[in-house]
Every structure is written in structure tokens, then in C-alpha cells.
Amino acid sequence: MVALIKQLLESRPFGALHVLTSGGNRYRVASADHADINPKDSARSF
């Protein structure tokens, strides 16, 4: 899943996306600047 998120964040042109967590929370990512992946390959902030 992390690899897919990385791929989507690096795509050009960037298309806004939503991340749905296992807890049911949904986060809109308007641009690649609004998300980050930490060095341990887990989602950190959306």
C-alpha cells in the first residue's frame, strides 16, 4: 500500500486523491505537498 501511495504522490500531473485508513478515517490529499511518507515506509501525515 505504501508503494502505491508513493507512486501516486510522485505522478505528474498530480491528481487529488483520498486516503482511507483502516480506522475508517478519510483524508483528502490536494497535492503532493500535503502528504509525506516517513523513512520507515509507513504513512505519517495526510
C-alpha positions as CSV (number, residue, x, y, z in Angstrom):
1,M,0.0,0.0,0.0
2,V,2.8,2.4,0.8
3,A,4.4,1.8,-2.6
4,L,1.1,2.7,-4.3
5,I,0.8,6.0,-2.2
6,K,4.4,6.9,-3.1
7,Q,3.6,6.2,-6.8
8,L,0.5,8.4,-6.7
9,L,2.4,11.2,-4.9
10,E,5.1,11.2,-7.5
11,S,2.8,11.1,-10.5
12,R,2.7,14.2,-12.8
13,P,0.4,15.8,-13.3
14,F,-0.8,15.1,-9.7
15,G,-4.4,14.2,-9.3
16,A,-6.1,14.8,-5.9
17,L,-6.8,11.6,-4.0
18,H,-8.3,10.3,-0.8
19,V,-6.6,8.0,1.7
20,L,-9.0,5.8,3.6
21,T,-7.5,4.4,6.8
22,S,-8.2,1.0,8.4
23,G,-10.0,3.0,11.2
24,G,-12.4,4.5,8.7
25,N,-11.0,8.0,8.5
26,R,-10.8,9.5,5.1
27,Y,-8.2,12.2,4.2
28,R,-8.2,14.3,1.0
29,V,-4.7,14.9,-0.4
30,A,-5.0,18.0,-2.6
31,S,-1.4,18.0,-3.7
32,A,1.8,16.0,-3.2
33,D,2.9,18.8,-0.8
34,H,0.1,17.8,1.5
35,A,1.4,14.3,2.3
36,D,4.7,12.7,3.3
37,I,6.0,9.1,3.8
38,N,8.4,8.6,6.6
39,P,11.7,6.7,6.2
40,K,10.2,3.5,7.8
41,D,7.6,3.3,4.9
42,S,4.5,4.0,7.0
43,A,2.0,6.8,6.4
44,R,2.9,9.7,8.6
45,S,0.7,12.7,7.7
46,F,-2.2,13.3,5.4
